[in-house]
Amino acid sequence: MSALAVQREVDLRGANTLRLPCVAERYAAPRTLVQLQQVLDQSRREGWSATVLGGGSNVLLPARLSGIVIRPLLDQWWLQTQGDQLLAHVGAGVNWHRLVMSLAASGLWGTENLALIPGDCGAAPVQNIGAYGVELADRLHAVQVLDRATGEVRWLSRDACQFGYRDSIFKGALAETVIITRLVLRLSREPLVTLGYGDLATRVPESPSPLEVAKAVCAIRREKLPDPEELANAGSFFKNPFVTDQRAAALRQRYPDMPCFPQGNGQTKLAAGWLIDQCGLKGFRQGAFAVHERQALVLVHFGGGNRKGLLALANTVAERVAERFAVRLTPEPRLISA
């Protein structure tokens, strides 16, 4: 197999959904596990730092990335029956939404609530993506990873991934040490219906199919969230914050309509979008960036800005919320080091 070409000075503006300007000193897009191992071998020999970039829907890129940017395009997936389990093996470069819709159209249950989440499958475990009452952790069976230092391939069980709310071991102990190359998802041919979040239940018929659920989720998301192809954004920019049950009760006394989601562990999850909205920040613009006029949880880029300007707006929003509610918001997208 011939060596994979390494490109120089590659513009990554179109490789991140916020359309932040960024230039990669070097860039490679391996399509197989062997090519990925070869690129890593070369980067170690040459002493290049390596940045792995997926679909670019949950990252904040700097103006320049030195070393090499690796964009894994492992885009194969297949189904496997193992005993009484139905498993989907999915390459890290598969588009998440297209996978969900394909599974749903085939009558397979498990991922339909996660429709229209942007990005590639390889990024899904990092963030433990979730929507409408379902998290990736609920459906994941195992993750295949490639060790950056040795090129060794190994498997992690669901429990080994240490999933939390928008969190995983890939943000902690394994951050920057492995590359996710494949997911194995648990699916079902029998109904696995989760409709308890928001108004999803009112959008589907009685005894819906997985495709009907997925289409309803898409409709709701399109009503609330701007399309990154039309207006640059990274989806939900802030995590929903957690406070103690006592703190939540005190806030509810002052704000009876405040959405609260008790977690059963002494913590209550608040709705970051509601907090921002109560500060009157919908549509608030600062330079090239703004809080979306319909969804306060989304920051949008009108063009001509950079990461510094985006973080300035994010800081303004977080400060306003902290001043009013004494609750600190934290960004959801990953800040990529130069």
Secondary structure as a PSIPRED ss2 file (coil, helix, strand):
# PSIPRED VFORMAT (PSIPRED V4.0)

   1 M C   1.000  0.000  0.000
   2 S C   1.000  0.000  0.000
   3 A C   1.000  0.000  0.000
   4 L C   1.000  0.000  0.000
   5 A C   1.000  0.000  0.000
   6 V C   1.000  0.000  0.000
   7 Q E   0.000  0.000  1.000
   8 R E   0.000  0.000  1.000
   9 E E   0.000  0.000  1.000
  10 V E   0.000  0.000  1.000
  11 D E   0.000  0.000  1.000
  12 L C   1.000  0.000  0.000
  13 R H   0.000  1.000  0.000
  14 G H   0.000  1.000  0.000
  15 A H   0.000  1.000  0.000
  16 N C   1.000  0.000  0.000
  17 T C   1.000  0.000  0.000
  18 L C   1.000  0.000  0.000
  19 R C   1.000  0.000  0.000
  20 L C   1.000  0.000  0.000
  21 P C   1.000  0.000  0.000
  22 C C   1.000  0.000  0.000
  23 V E   0.000  0.000  1.000
  24 A E   0.000  0.000  1.000
  25 E E   0.000  0.000  1.000
  26 R E   0.000  0.000  1.000
  27 Y E   0.000  0.000  1.000
  28 A E   0.000  0.000  1.000
  29 A C   1.000  0.000  0.000
  30 P C   1.000  0.000  0.000
  31 R C   1.000  0.000  0.000
  32 T C   1.000  0.000  0.000
  33 L H   0.000  1.000  0.000
  34 V H   0.000  1.000  0.000
  35 Q H   0.000  1.000  0.000
  36 L H   0.000  1.000  0.000
  37 Q H   0.000  1.000  0.000
  38 Q H   0.000  1.000  0.000
  39 V H   0.000  1.000  0.000
  40 L H   0.000  1.000  0.000
  41 D H   0.000  1.000  0.000
  42 Q H   0.000  1.000  0.000
  43 S H   0.000  1.000  0.000
  44 R H   0.000  1.000  0.000
  45 R H   0.000  1.000  0.000
  46 E H   0.000  1.000  0.000
  47 G C   1.000  0.000  0.000
  48 W C   1.000  0.000  0.000
  49 S C   1.000  0.000  0.000
  50 A E   0.000  0.000  1.000
  51 T E   0.000  0.000  1.000
  52 V E   0.000  0.000  1.000
  53 L C   1.000  0.000  0.000
  54 G C   1.000  0.000  0.000
  55 G C   1.000  0.000  0.000
  56 G C   1.000  0.000  0.000
  57 S C   1.000  0.000  0.000
  58 N C   1.000  0.000  0.000
  59 V E   0.000  0.000  1.000
  60 L E   0.000  0.000  1.000
  61 L C   1.000  0.000  0.000
  62 P C   1.000  0.000  0.000
  63 A C   1.000  0.000  0.000
  64 R E   0.000  0.000  1.000
  65 L E   0.000  0.000  1.000
  66 S C   1.000  0.000  0.000
  67 G C   1.000  0.000  0.000
  68 I E   0.000  0.000  1.000
  69 V E   0.000  0.000  1.000
  70 I E   0.000  0.000  1.000
  71 R C   1.000  0.000  0.000
  72 P C   1.000  0.000  0.000
  73 L C   1.000  0.000  0.000
  74 L C   1.000  0.000  0.000
  75 D C   1.000  0.000  0.000
  76 Q C   1.000  0.000  0.000
  77 W E   0.000  0.000  1.000
  78 W E   0.000  0.000  1.000
  79 L E   0.000  0.000  1.000
  80 Q E   0.000  0.000  1.000
  81 T E   0.000  0.000  1.000
  82 Q E   0.000  0.000  1.000
  83 G C   1.000  0.000  0.000
  84 D C   1.000  0.000  0.000
  85 Q E   0.000  0.000  1.000
  86 L E   0.000  0.000  1.000
  87 L E   0.000  0.000  1.000
  88 A E   0.000  0.000  1.000
  89 H E   0.000  0.000  1.000
  90 V E   0.000  0.000  1.000
  91 G E   0.000  0.000  1.000
  92 A C   1.000  0.000  0.000
  93 G C   1.000  0.000  0.000
  94 V C   1.000  0.000  0.000
  95 N E   0.000  0.000  1.000
  96 W H   0.000  1.000  0.000
  97 H H   0.000  1.000  0.000
  98 R H   0.000  1.000  0.000
  99 L H   0.000  1.000  0.000
 100 V H   0.000  1.000  0.000
 101 M H   0.000  1.000  0.000
 102 S H   0.000  1.000  0.000
 103 L H   0.000  1.000  0.000
 104 A H   0.000  1.000  0.000
 105 A H   0.000  1.000  0.000
 106 S C   1.000  0.000  0.000
 107 G C   1.000  0.000  0.000
 108 L C   1.000  0.000  0.000
 109 W E   0.000  0.000  1.000
 110 G C   1.000  0.000  0.000
 111 T C   1.000  0.000  0.000
 112 E H   0.000  1.000  0.000
 113 N H   0.000  1.000  0.000
 114 L H   0.000  1.000  0.000
 115 A C   1.000  0.000  0.000
 116 L C   1.000  0.000  0.000
 117 I C   1.000  0.000  0.000
 118 P C   1.000  0.000  0.000
 119 G C   1.000  0.000  0.000
 120 D E   0.000  0.000  1.000
 121 C H   0.000  1.000  0.000
 122 G H   0.000  1.000  0.000
 123 A H   0.000  1.000  0.000
 124 A H   0.000  1.000  0.000
 125 P H   0.000  1.000  0.000
 126 V H   0.000  1.000  0.000
 127 Q H   0.000  1.000  0.000
 128 N C   1.000  0.000  0.000
 129 I C   1.000  0.000  0.000
 130 G E   0.000  0.000  1.000
 131 A E   0.000  0.000  1.000
 132 Y C   1.000  0.000  0.000
 133 G C   1.000  0.000  0.000
 134 V E   0.000  0.000  1.000
 135 E E   0.000  0.000  1.000
 136 L H   0.000  1.000  0.000
 137 A H   0.000  1.000  0.000
 138 D H   0.000  1.000  0.000
 139 R H   0.000  1.000  0.000
 140 L E   0.000  0.000  1.000
 141 H E   0.000  0.000  1.000
 142 A E   0.000  0.000  1.000
 143 V E   0.000  0.000  1.000
 144 Q E   0.000  0.000  1.000
 145 V E   0.000  0.000  1.000
 146 L E   0.000  0.000  1.000
 147 D E   0.000  0.000  1.000
 148 R C   1.000  0.000  0.000
 149 A C   1.000  0.000  0.000
 150 T C   1.000  0.000  0.000
 151 G C   1.000  0.000  0.000
 152 E C   1.000  0.000  0.000
 153 V E   0.000  0.000  1.000
 154 R E   0.000  0.000  1.000
 155 W E   0.000  0.000  1.000
 156 L E   0.000  0.000  1.000
 157 S E   0.000  0.000  1.000
 158 R C   1.000  0.000  0.000
 159 D H   0.000  1.000  0.000
 160 A H   0.000  1.000  0.000
 161 C H   0.000  1.000  0.000
 162 Q C   1.000  0.000  0.000
 163 F C   1.000  0.000  0.000
 164 G E   0.000  0.000  1.000
 165 Y C   1.000  0.000  0.000
 166 R C   1.000  0.000  0.000
 167 D E   0.000  0.000  1.000
 168 S C   1.000  0.000  0.000
 169 I H   0.000  1.000  0.000
 170 F H   0.000  1.000  0.000
 171 K H   0.000  1.000  0.000
 172 G C   1.000  0.000  0.000
 173 A C   1.000  0.000  0.000
 174 L C   1.000  0.000  0.000
 175 A C   1.000  0.000  0.000
 176 E C   1.000  0.000  0.000
 177 T C   1.000  0.000  0.000
 178 V E   0.000  0.000  1.000
 179 I E   0.000  0.000  1.000
 180 I E   0.000  0.000  1.000
 181 T E   0.000  0.000  1.000
 182 R E   0.000  0.000  1.000
 183 L E   0.000  0.000  1.000
 184 V E   0.000  0.000  1.000
 185 L E   0.000  0.000  1.000
 186 R E   0.000  0.000  1.000
 187 L E   0.000  0.000  1.000
 188 S E   0.000  0.000  1.000
 189 R C   1.000  0.000  0.000
 190 E C   1.000  0.000  0.000
 191 P C   1.000  0.000  0.000
 192 L C   1.000  0.000  0.000
 193 V C   1.000  0.000  0.000
 194 T C   1.000  0.000  0.000
 195 L C   1.000  0.000  0.000
 196 G C   1.000  0.000  0.000
 197 Y C   1.000  0.000  0.000
 198 G C   1.000  0.000  0.000
 199 D C   1.000  0.000  0.000
 200 L H   0.000  1.000  0.000
 201 A H   0.000  1.000  0.000
 202 T H   0.000  1.000  0.000
 203 R H   0.000  1.000  0.000
 204 V C   1.000  0.000  0.000
 205 P C   1.000  0.000  0.000
 206 E C   1.000  0.000  0.000
 207 S C   1.000  0.000  0.000
 208 P C   1.000  0.000  0.000
 209 S C   1.000  0.000  0.000
 210 P H   0.000  1.000  0.000
 211 L H   0.000  1.000  0.000
 212 E H   0.000  1.000  0.000
 213 V H   0.000  1.000  0.000
 214 A H   0.000  1.000  0.000
 215 K H   0.000  1.000  0.000
 216 A H   0.000  1.000  0.000
 217 V H   0.000  1.000  0.000
 218 C H   0.000  1.000  0.000
 219 A H   0.000  1.000  0.000
 220 I H   0.000  1.000  0.000
 221 R H   0.000  1.000  0.000
 222 R H   0.000  1.000  0.000
 223 E H   0.000  1.000  0.000
 224 K H   0.000  1.000  0.000
 225 L C   1.000  0.000  0.000
 226 P C   1.000  0.000  0.000
 227 D C   1.000  0.000  0.000
 228 P C   1.000  0.000  0.000
 229 E C   1.000  0.000  0.000
 230 E C   1.000  0.000  0.000
 231 L C   1.000  0.000  0.000
 232 A E   0.000  0.000  1.000
 233 N E   0.000  0.000  1.000
 234 A E   0.000  0.000  1.000
 235 G E   0.000  0.000  1.000
 236 S E   0.000  0.000  1.000
 237 F C   1.000  0.000  0.000
 238 F E   0.000  0.000  1.000
 239 K C   1.000  0.000  0.000
 240 N C   1.000  0.000  0.000
 241 P C   1.000  0.000  0.000
 242 F E   0.000  0.000  1.000
 243 V E   0.000  0.000  1.000
 244 T E   0.000  0.000  1.000
 245 D H   0.000  1.000  0.000
 246 Q H   0.000  1.000  0.000
 247 R H   0.000  1.000  0.000
 248 A H   0.000  1.000  0.000
 249 A H   0.000  1.000  0.000
 250 A H   0.000  1.000  0.000
 251 L H   0.000  1.000  0.000
 252 R H   0.000  1.000  0.000
 253 Q H   0.000  1.000  0.000
 254 R H   0.000  1.000  0.000
 255 Y C   1.000  0.000  0.000
 256 P C   1.000  0.000  0.000
 257 D C   1.000  0.000  0.000
 258 M C   1.000  0.000  0.000
 259 P C   1.000  0.000  0.000
 260 C E   0.000  0.000  1.000
 261 F E   0.000  0.000  1.000
 262 P E   0.000  0.000  1.000
 263 Q C   1.000  0.000  0.000
 264 G C   1.000  0.000  0.000
 265 N C   1.000  0.000  0.000
 266 G C   1.000  0.000  0.000
 267 Q E   0.000  0.000  1.000
 268 T E   0.000  0.000  1.000
 269 K E   0.000  0.000  1.000
 270 L E   0.000  0.000  1.000
 271 A C   1.000  0.000  0.000
 272 A H   0.000  1.000  0.000
 273 G H   0.000  1.000  0.000
 274 W H   0.000  1.000  0.000
 275 L H   0.000  1.000  0.000
 276 I H   0.000  1.000  0.000
 277 D H   0.000  1.000  0.000
 278 Q H   0.000  1.000  0.000
 279 C C   1.000  0.000  0.000
 280 G C   1.000  0.000  0.000
 281 L C   1.000  0.000  0.000
 282 K C   1.000  0.000  0.000
 283 G C   1.000  0.000  0.000
 284 F C   1.000  0.000  0.000
 285 R E   0.000  0.000  1.000
 286 Q E   0.000  0.000  1.000
 287 G C   1.000  0.000  0.000
 288 A C   1.000  0.000  0.000
 289 F E   0.000  0.000  1.000
 290 A E   0.000  0.000  1.000
 291 V E   0.000  0.000  1.000
 292 H C   1.000  0.000  0.000
 293 E C   1.000  0.000  0.000
 294 R C   1.000  0.000  0.000
 295 Q C   1.000  0.000  0.000
 296 A C   1.000  0.000  0.000
 297 L C   1.000  0.000  0.000
 298 V E   0.000  0.000  1.000
 299 L E   0.000  0.000  1.000
 300 V E   0.000  0.000  1.000
 301 H E   0.000  0.000  1.000
 302 F C   1.000  0.000  0.000
 303 G C   1.000  0.000  0.000
 304 G C   1.000  0.000  0.000
 305 G C   1.000  0.000  0.000
 306 N C   1.000  0.000  0.000
 307 R H   0.000  1.000  0.000
 308 K H   0.000  1.000  0.000
 309 G H   0.000  1.000  0.000
 310 L H   0.000  1.000  0.000
 311 L H   0.000  1.000  0.000
 312 A H   0.000  1.000  0.000
 313 L H   0.000  1.000  0.000
 314 A H   0.000  1.000  0.000
 315 N H   0.000  1.000  0.000
 316 T H   0.000  1.000  0.000
 317 V H   0.000  1.000  0.000
 318 A H   0.000  1.000  0.000
 319 E H   0.000  1.000  0.000
 320 R H   0.000  1.000  0.000
 321 V H   0.000  1.000  0.000
 322 A H   0.000  1.000  0.000
 323 E H   0.000  1.000  0.000
 324 R H   0.000  1.000  0.000
 325 F H   0.000  1.000  0.000
 326 A C   1.000  0.000  0.000
 327 V C   1.000  0.000  0.000
 328 R C   1.000  0.000  0.000
 329 L C   1.000  0.000  0.000
 330 T C   1.000  0.000  0.000
 331 P E   0.000  0.000  1.000
 332 E C   1.000  0.000  0.000
 333 P C   1.000  0.000  0.000
 334 R E   0.000  0.000  1.000
 335 L E   0.000  0.000  1.000
 336 I C   1.000  0.000  0.000
 337 S C   1.000  0.000  0.000
 338 A C   1.000  0.000  0.000
